[in-house]
Amino acid sequence: MNYAPYTLFKRGKKYYVRFRKPDGSRSNPVSSGQTNERAAKSWAQEQLEAGAGKVTKRSRFRHLGHDFFDIQGPYHQECLANFRRISERQLRSKQLLMKNHILPYFGEMQLEEIITADISKFKHTLMQKNLTGNTINKCISCLKAIFEYAEENGYINRIPNLKRASIQDRTRTVLTRRQAKSLFRDDDWDGNVRARTMNRLAMITGMRASEILALTYDDILSPERIEARALANPDIQQMYHRMLGGQIPDCTVIAIYKAWDQQDNRLNDHTKTDSSRRFVPIPDSMVKELADIKRFRDKLQPDSPFIFFAEFSTHKPMEGRLALREMRRKIEEKVRINDEVLTVEKQKERLLDFHSWRHFLNTQMIEHGFAEVITDLMTGHATKSMTQNYTRLMNFTEIITMQEALLR
């Protein structure tokens, strides 16, 4: 049976093309970039002449790589088939790597003719652009996914050696207890109570910025409120029974079960990983600091549901970079290492950022004698078996004592 070499269909305003393969199946949809059907057909014909839809040594890298990481592309479909969750944000990150680095270099090369030497030259080119080893290795990971798919589907006979770039590890500087406390000895945070409190909360809980920004006052649970809140919220109810065994804690806890995506400006109904869903205790002094923000919020933005509210919007929290900016300003002002002033650039070199609070808390808990399993439960690195023993493992009273000492 003779098949048409391609089919057209419209998605939104643009025409997409599916090319016919030699076995009769059709390729993944490729955007023609055209809004006119005649122009789309002309584009498709040009692609056919260049080798589109043909699994031969003439197939060019761009024919497979162009839409490989799109939401409807092979990579995402394979993830779904294997029950592997990948976010749209992760897909967009891979698309940008393809657009900015991979396709400009490999796009016109024939798939079958790409060899290990080409991969090595590609890595060298990226290094000359002063890209970090981490970014280069992300590009290599993208190439690995494409070449594995190409081999499985008969596009190529073998996969070139995709050796990752060696990364010179940079040691993350972790503030000492004295240095951390020095940032908060005065209230001079340019009047930014939210930035100050957000940093202090991260310091004693190890919460991620995305988790803190998603917080509402309904997530702050006193012993008197937790049962009623668990009945009203299925997420908290599940955590309450699975992690606390239905027992009422003897202190206020924060329920962490959602996160604010700062890149997409939207609330995700899940945390970074399933193990990140957890309760963390906070002392009464932090409860008071959070309550102080509520009085401030009720004057400026009473309709906002977020604790760390945005002044000019009710639909999103404050920008996380504001807390980072104030943190870095205070570090530059207060902290010296070997008499060296830690400018913003120096802080970046030392990997000092908001995420550093997680490393700080981890260090403090180890110094206070907490087992590694406890620090993992606090910071959301717990395994399933650890989470099931949450009540037995966690000693909120001892953690509160350590937190109070840090806040004083």
C-alpha positions in Angstrom: 0.0 0.0 0.0 1.3 3.5 -0.9 1.1 5.9 1.9 1.2 9.7 1.7 4.7 10.8 2.7 3.3 13.1 5.4 0.1 14.4 7.0 -0.8 17.9 8.0 -2.9 19.0 11.0 -3.5 22.3 12.7 -2.8 22.9 16.3 -3.7 26.4 17.4 -2.7 28.7 14.6 0.2 26.7 13.2 0.4 23.6 11.0 2.2 20.5 12.2 3.6 17.7 10.1 3.9 14.0 10.7 6.2 12.3 8.3 5.8 8.7 7.1 8.5 6.3 8.1 9.6 3.3 5.9 7.7 0.9 8.2 4.5 2.8 7.5 4.3 4.4 11.0 4.3 8.1 11.4 6.9 10.3 13.1 6.2 12.6 16.0 4.5 15.9 15.1 6.9 18.6 14.0 5.8 22.3 13.9 6.2 23.8 10.4 6.0 27.2 11.9 3.5 28.1 9.1 -0.1 29.4 9.5 -0.9 28.9 5.9 -1.6 25.3 4.6 0.1 25.9 1.2 3.2 27.2 3.0 3.2 24.3 5.4 3.1 21.8 2.5 6.0 23.6 0.8 7.9 23.4 4.1 7.1 19.7 4.5 8.3 19.0 0.9 11.6 20.7 1.6 12.1 18.6 4.7 11.4 15.4 2.8 14.0 16.3 0.3 16.4 16.9 3.2 15.7 13.5 4.6 12.8 14.0 7.1 10.9 10.9 8.0 13.6 8.6 6.6 15.6 6.4 8.9 18.8 6.4 6.9 22.3 7.8 7.4 21.0 10.9 5.7 18.6 11.7 8.6 19.8 14.9 10.2 20.0 15.4 14.0 17.4 18.3 13.9 14.7 16.0 12.4 14.7 14.0 15.6 15.9 16.6 18.1 13.7 19.5 17.1 10.6 18.6 19.2 12.1 15.7 21.2 11.5 17.4 24.6 8.1 19.0 23.7 5.1 18.1 25.9 3.9 15.8 23.1 7.5 14.7 22.2 9.1 11.2 22.5 10.9 12.0 25.8 7.8 13.0 27.7 5.7 10.2 26.3 8.3 7.7 27.3 8.4 9.2 30.8 4.6 8.8 31.1 4.8 5.2 29.8 7.3 4.4 32.5 5.4 6.2 35.3 8.2 8.7 35.7 7.0 12.2 36.7 8.7 15.1 34.9 7.4 18.7 35.2 6.8 21.1 32.4 9.5 23.3 33.9 12.0 20.4 33.5 10.9 19.9 29.9 11.3 23.7 29.2 14.8 23.6 30.7 15.8 20.8 28.3 14.1 22.6 25.3 16.3 25.7 26.1 19.4 23.6 26.2 18.4 22.2 22.8 17.7 25.6 21.3 20.7 27.5 22.7 23.5 24.9 22.5 22.7 21.4 21.1 20.7 22.2 17.9 23.0 25.0 16.7 26.0 22.6 16.9 24.5 19.2 15.8 21.4 20.3 13.9 22.7 19.8 10.4 24.8 16.7 11.2 23.6 13.3 10.0 22.6 11.2 13.0 24.5 8.1 12.0 27.7 10.0 11.4 27.9 11.7 14.8 30.9 10.1 16.6 32.6 10.4 20.0 35.0 12.9 18.6 32.1 15.2 17.8 30.8 15.0 21.4 34.3 15.8 22.7 34.5 18.9 20.4 31.0 19.9 21.5 32.0 19.8 25.2 35.1 21.8 24.4 33.0 24.4 22.5 30.8 24.8 25.6 33.8 25.2 27.9 35.1 28.0 25.7 31.8 29.7 26.2 32.5 29.5 30.0 29.5 27.4 30.7 29.5 25.5 34.0 30.3 21.8 34.2 26.8 21.3 35.4 25.2 22.9 32.3 27.5 21.0 30.0 26.5 17.7 31.7 22.8 18.6 31.3 23.5 18.9 27.6 25.2 15.5 27.6 22.1 14.1 29.4 19.9 15.5 26.7 22.1 13.9 24.0 22.1 10.6 25.8 18.3 10.5 25.8 18.1 11.3 22.1 20.7 8.8 21.0 19.2 6.0 23.1 15.9 6.7 21.5 17.5 6.8 18.1 19.2 3.5 18.6 16.0 1.8 20.0 14.0 3.0 17.0 16.6 2.1 14.3 17.8 5.6 13.5 21.4 4.8 14.3 23.4 1.6 14.7 25.3 2.6 17.8 25.5 5.3 20.4 28.6 7.5 20.6 30.5 7.6 23.9 28.7 10.3 25.9 31.3 10.8 28.7 30.2 13.5 31.1 32.4 16.5 31.7 34.5 16.4 34.9 33.4 19.1 37.3 35.7 20.7 39.7 33.7 20.6 42.9 33.2 23.9 44.6 32.8 23.6 48.3 29.6 25.3 49.6 30.4 27.6 52.4 28.2 27.0 55.4 27.8 29.8 57.9 28.7 29.1 61.5 26.2 29.5 64.2 27.7 32.8 65.4 27.8 34.2 61.8 24.2 33.2 61.2 23.0 34.8 64.4 24.9 38.0 63.6 22.6 38.6 60.6 19.7 39.0 62.9 21.1 40.9 65.9 19.4 44.0 64.8 16.1 44.7 63.0 17.8 46.7 60.3 16.6 44.7 57.2 15.5 47.9 55.5 12.2 47.4 57.2 11.6 44.2 55.2 10.0 42.1 58.0 9.0 39.4 55.5 12.6 38.9 54.1 14.0 38.8 57.7 11.4 36.3 58.9 11.6 34.2 55.8 15.4 33.8 56.4 14.9 33.0 60.0 12.3 30.4 59.3 14.6 28.7 56.8 17.4 28.8 59.3 15.5 26.8 61.9 13.5 24.5 59.7 15.5 23.9 56.5 12.5 24.6 54.4 13.0 25.3 50.7 12.1 28.8 49.4 9.3 27.3 47.3 7.8 25.6 50.4 8.0 28.8 52.5 6.4 31.0 49.8 3.5 28.6 49.5 2.6 28.9 53.2 -0.7 30.2 54.4 -1.8 30.6 58.0 -3.9 27.5 57.7 -0.7 25.6 57.4 0.5 26.7 60.9 -1.0 24.2 63.2 -1.1 24.5 66.9 -1.9 21.4 69.0 -5.5 22.7 69.4 -6.0 23.2 65.7 -4.4 20.2 64.0 -7.3 17.7 64.3 -9.8 20.1 62.9 -7.5 21.1 60.1 -6.8 17.5 59.3 -10.5 16.9 58.9 -10.8 19.9 56.6 -7.8 19.2 54.4 -7.2 15.7 52.8 -3.5 16.4 52.3 -3.0 17.3 56.0 -5.3 14.4 57.1 -3.2 11.9 55.2 0.1 13.3 56.7 -1.5 13.5 60.2 -2.4 9.8 60.2 0.6 8.5 58.2 3.3 10.5 59.9 1.9 11.4 63.3 -0.2 8.3 63.8 -3.2 10.5 64.6 -1.3 11.8 67.7 -1.5 15.4 68.7 2.0 17.0 68.8 2.9 19.0 71.9 4.0 22.1 69.9 3.0 24.1 66.9 4.0 22.5 63.6 4.0 23.6 59.9 2.4 21.3 57.4 4.5 21.2 54.2 2.6 19.6 51.3 2.7 22.2 48.5 5.2 24.5 46.8 5.3 27.8 44.9 6.9 27.5 41.4 8.9 30.8 41.2 9.6 30.3 37.5 6.0 29.7 36.4 4.4 31.9 39.1 1.9 29.2 40.1 1.1 27.1 43.1 1.9 23.4 42.8 -0.2 21.0 44.9 2.9 18.9 45.6 6.4 19.4 47.0 9.6 18.7 45.2 9.4 15.0 46.1 6.8 12.9 47.9 9.2 12.5 50.8 9.3 16.3 51.2 5.7 16.2 52.5 6.3 16.6 56.2 5.6 18.4 59.5 8.3 20.6 61.0 8.0 22.0 64.6 8.5 25.7 65.3 8.9 27.5 68.7 6.5 30.0 70.1 8.8 32.9 69.2 8.6 32.0 65.5 4.8 31.7 65.8 4.8 35.2 67.1 7.0 36.5 64.2 4.6 34.9 61.7 1.7 36.5 63.5 3.4 39.9 63.3 3.5 39.5 59.5 -0.3 38.8 59.5 -1.0 42.2 61.1 1.3 43.8 58.5 -0.5 41.9 55.7 -4.0 42.8 56.9 -3.1 46.4 56.4 -1.4 46.2 53.0 -2.9 43.1 51.3 -5.8 41.7 53.3 -7.1 39.5 50.5 -3.8 37.6 50.0 -3.9 34.0 51.3 -0.1 33.9 51.6 1.9 34.6 54.8 4.8 36.0 52.7 2.5 38.1 50.6 3.2 40.3 47.6 2.4 44.0 48.1 0.9 44.5 44.7 -0.9 41.2 44.0 -3.3 38.9 45.9 -2.6 36.0 43.6 1.0 35.3 44.4 3.5 35.6 47.3 6.5 37.9 47.4 9.4 37.3 45.1 11.8 34.8 46.7 14.8 36.8 45.3 13.9 39.6 47.7 14.7 37.4 50.7 17.9 36.3 49.0 18.9 39.9 48.2 18.5 41.0 51.8 20.3 37.9 53.0 23.3 38.7 50.8 23.3 42.3 51.9 23.4 41.3 55.5 26.2 38.7 54.9 28.3 41.3 53.1 27.7 43.7 56.0 28.2 41.3 58.9 30.3 38.3 58.0 34.0 38.1 57.5 36.0 35.0 56.6 39.8 35.4 57.2 39.1 39.2 57.2 37.6 38.9 53.7 34.5 40.9 52.9 31.9 38.6 51.4 30.7 40.6 48.5 27.8 39.3 46.4 30.2 37.9 43.8 32.2 36.2 46.6 29.1 34.7 48.0 28.2 33.3 44.6 31.7 31.8 44.3 31.2 30.2 47.7 27.6 29.0 46.7 26.1 31.0 49.6 22.5 31.5 48.7 19.0 30.9 50.3 19.4 27.1 49.9 22.4 27.4 52.2 20.1 27.5 55.1 19.3 23.8 54.5 23.0 23.0 54.8 23.2 25.2 57.9 20.4 23.4 59.7 21.8 20.0 58.7 25.2 21.0 60.2 23.5 22.4 63.4 21.5 19.3 64.0 24.5 17.0 63.6 26.5 19.2 66.0 23.6 19.0 68.5 23.8 15.2 68.3 20.7 14.4 66.2 21.0 11.3 64.0 21.2 11.7 60.3 17.8 10.1 59.9 16.3 13.0 62.0 17.9 15.7 59.8 16.6 13.9 56.7 13.0 14.0 58.2 13.3 17.7 59.0 14.6 18.7 55.6 12.4 16.4 53.5 15.0 13.8 52.4 13.3 11.0 54.2 12.8 7.5 52.6 9.3 5.9 52.8 10.4 3.6 55.6 11.7 6.6 57.6 8.4 8.5 57.1 6.4 5.5 58.4 8.4 5.8 61.7 8.1 9.6 61.9 6.4 9.7 65.3 8.9 7.3 66.9 11.9 9.0 65.3 11.1 12.6 65.7 11.6 14.3 69.1 9.9 17.7 68.6 10.9 18.9 72.1 14.6 18.6 71.5 14.3 20.2 68.1 12.4 23.2 69.6 15.2 23.6 72.2 17.8 23.9 69.4 15.6 26.3 67.4 15.1 28.6 70.3 18.8 28.8 70.9 19.3 29.7 67.2 16.7 32.5 67.3 17.9 34.1 70.5 
